[in-house]
Amino acid sequence: MHESVRVALVVPLQGSAGMYGPSCELCADLAVMQLNAADGLLGREVSLRVVDGGRDPGAVADEVDRLLRADHIDAVVGWHISAVRDVVAPRIASRVPYVFTALYEGGLHQPEVLFTGETPDAQVVPALHWMAREFGTRRWSVVGNDYAWPRRSVVATRAGARAAGIDILDEVFVPLGTTDFGPALRQIERADSEGVLMFLVGTDAVEFNRQFAEAGLETRWQRLTPLMDENMLMASGASATRDLYTAAGYFEALPTADNLRFSADFVSSFGVEAPVLNSVGESCYEGMQLLSTLVERAQSIALPEVMAAAERLTYCGPRGRIDVRNGRVHQNVYIAAPSDLEYDVLASL
């Protein structure tokens, strides 16, 4: 047995999602600090090894595989896009626990991956229903990055929205790293929609928001997105986030007792100049919390015992009550809108 429980933290440090990296690292660091202050896991210290999940998926999978073959890690945790997950998961090949913390498209049958993120049926579809009730918005255009999460999420969203008389009229997908959204904006303008549903990642979403506002479209269409954290909000700017709504399982402004403690611990540990708390970073704290809860319950870091412990589990964290059923997390989802570059949480979905 090794002296420490060693976790590979796979988070993006470059590319469109690279802006999430610092928050992810600090939130995971906070989880490790708290665990080690309370005797670690199974009486062993916990350590992190950061893997840059912003690279080509094959390169990320190669590094994780090398770490596993060299017996340098006991588990994998992290927020990274589904294109990376789809390559990393088979390479882990049932060797160690794998906690994937990003929102994802749902409907997956990967019994040895622990999914902690939001899915369209519990996030996007209820948010569309809320927008229809509150504002009468029922006709939507989609703009998304061209990979698995946006494309599969649109399929799942379309089915759930149609039952409530909500229509997705048009879809446009752009490569990760897109900086010119002119063609996408022109396509949106031609559609007979009332809102724009965004499945864009990181700096792509920021650039889209800016160009959307520069074209004067923020006064004509509402926007809804499942991925617009506080970092992206500030980078977009107040003038580019008018009538933009976001659904997520976590916002820094959540008034729960656990979140207030989490926020206080984060500032105490890293100072007021640290990156703002956000759903992506907090998900890595949540992933470490879930892993530690399962390991302690199983009294083992071995995959079969950990997955057996994940069949039915309930615990509380910054997001509130978390129910784990067969390796999937069920959680509250909230809808929020910006106010002076901060989010106001409007309702629980």
Secondary structure, DSSP 8 states (H G I E B T S, - for coil): --SEEEEEEEE--SSTTGGGHHHHHHHHHHHHHHHHHTT-BTTBEEEEEEEETTS-HHHHHHHHHHHHHTT--SEEEE---HHHHHHHHHHHTTSS-EEE-S--------TTSEE-S--TTTTHHHHHHHHHHHH---EEEEEEESSHHHHHHHHHHHHHHHTTT-EEEEEEEE-TT----HHHHHHHHHS--SEEEEE--HHHHHHHHHHHHHTTGGGT-EEEES---HHHHHHH-GGG-TTEEEEES--TT---HHHHHHHHHHHHHH-TTS----HHHHHHHHHHHHHHHHHHHHT--SHHHHHHHTTEEEEEETTEEEEEETTEEE---EEEEEETTEEEEEEE-
